């Protein structure tokens, strides 16, 4: 979920450099592990069907084609950082795809019983995997077109056709708009695509 989508493409790098002062590049071992977890997540037919329908609708609404999720993952410069209430933030850095993933999994100190620690670690692995998948989804669209407003409008169109929601219009013009759009589509995707806990 990315606040950078409503800033101009030429200013996003500066905007984020000031807002997220401590970004640590995600290492090769973590990238390999989280890509494997996304691969596993996408094997779930409910998940793959949800994503396919969402991307097809986003393409129909924007006229922008999309690329393979795992291929796109490999093109993104990922960082660990503080993303506050968001699991991640997608943006462009020097014209190239980038994303910051919430670093709680790296910074949180273990607490509670051993069983509680294991359960918490599993939860954080799952949350981080969903962060990597969600931010990759923003970059699959041609020209970084699939921002929160586009994805939320695409999901709304699908739900309206099924009689499961009323027509809504989402936008990326304000931070509040980004937040509403982000929650609208990210949470249903997470429900359709539960991520591994190991």
N, C-alpha and C positions, 0 to 999 in steps of 0.2 A: 504494500500500500504505500503510495509515494507522494509525498508533498511536493516533490520536484516537478510533478506533471503540470502544475499550474504556473510554473515560472517559465520564462522564455528559454528556449534551448541554449542560447548563448550565455545566459546568466546562471544556469543551474549549478555548474561546477563551483562558482564563487559562492552561491547561496548555501550550498551544502558544506563547503569548506569552512564557512563561518558557523554553521548550525551544528555540525557534527565534528568537533575538533579532534576526536580520537577515533580514527578508523584503522583497523588492522586488517590487512589482506587475509582472506581465507586461504589457508595452506593447502597444498596438493592432496594430502591425505584426507582432510576434511571434504574437499571438493569431490574426491573419488567416493567417499562414504555417502555423502548426501546425494550425489547423482545416482548411486546404487539404490538408495532408499526411494528416490523419486521413480526410478524404473520399476521398483516393486509396487509402489503406489499405483502407477498407471496400468498395472496388470489387472487391477480390480475393474470389472466390466462396468459397474455403476459409475465409477470415476471416469473411465475413458469415454463412456457415452456422454456424461455430463459435459466434459471438456470439449468433445467433438461438436456437440450441439452449440455450445457457447461460442466456440471459435467460428463455426460456420455462420452463426447469426451476426457476430461482430464483423466478419468479412462482408456479409450482405449489407449491413448498415453503413459501413465505411468505404467499401470498395477497395479495401487494402487486404492483400493476401497475407497469409501467415506461414511460418516455418515450423518445422518439427521442434517439439519442446526440448528434447535431449540435445539436439544439435545446437539449438539456441543457448542452452545452459552453458555449453562449452565456449561460447563467444563472450560471456558476461564476466566482467571484473567484479568479483564479490568481495565485500568487506564485512567484518564483524564491527558492530557499533551500537550505540544507544539509539533505539528507534521509538522509545517511549511507549505509547499505546498501540503501536503498530508492530506487526511481526517482521516487517521489512519495508524498504523504500527503494523503488526503482527510479533510475534517472540516467542521463547520459553524461559522460565525463570525457571532455575533450572530443566530443562527437561519437564516442563509443559507448556501447551498453554497459551499465554498471548497476550495482545494487548493494545496499547495506542491509545485513540481516541482524536482527536483534541478538545481542551478545550475552543474554542472560545465561545461556548454556555454558559460556566460557568464564563468566565472572561470579556466578552465584556460589557461595560457600555451602558445603553440605550441612544439613541440619537434621535432627530427629534420629529415629532408629535406623538401623541398616535397611530394613524393609522399606521404610519411608524414603530413604535416600535413593534406593533403587527405583521406586515408583516415580519419584520426582525426576530422576535422570531420564527415565523412559518418556515421561511427559515432555521434558525439554527437548529431547531428540525429535519427538513427533512434531512439536511446535516449530522447531527450526526447519525441519523438512518441509512443512507447509509454507514456511516463509520463503525458502528457496524456490519452491514450486510456484507460489503466488507471484513472486517478483519476476521469475522467468516468463510467466504468462504475459506480463506487460511488454516484454521485449520480443515476443514471437511475431507480433504484427509489424508489417512493413512500415518503416519510418517511425517506430515507437508510437503507433497509432492506437494501440489497445490500452488506453489509460483507464482509470477507475470509472469515469463517466461512461465511456464506450462499453465497458464490460457490464456495468450495472444496467444500462439501457438494453443490451443484448439479452441479459437474463430476464429482465422485465418483459420483453417481447415474447420470449419463450413461455413464461409463466402466464401471461395474458392469453395466449393462444390455447393454453390448457385449462383456462378458467380458474387459475390459482392465484391471480392477483389482478389488480386494476391498473390501467395505464399510468405510468409515472415517467417523469423526465429528469434525468440526472445530468450533472455538469461538473466540470473541473475548474470552473472560474473562480471559486473561493475555496479556502481551506475547509470550511464547513461542508461545502458541496462535495469535495474530495472525500471527506470522512464518511458522509452518508452513503456515497456511491461505493466506497471501499467496503464498508460493513455489509451493504446489500448483496454484493456478489461474492466476497471472500468467504463469509461464513457458510453459505450454502455449498460452496466448493469444498470447504474443509469437511463438511458433513458427508458429502458424496465421496470424498477422497481421504479417508482416514489414513494417516501416515504411520509407518512402522515405529515401534518404540525401542528398537535395538539398533 
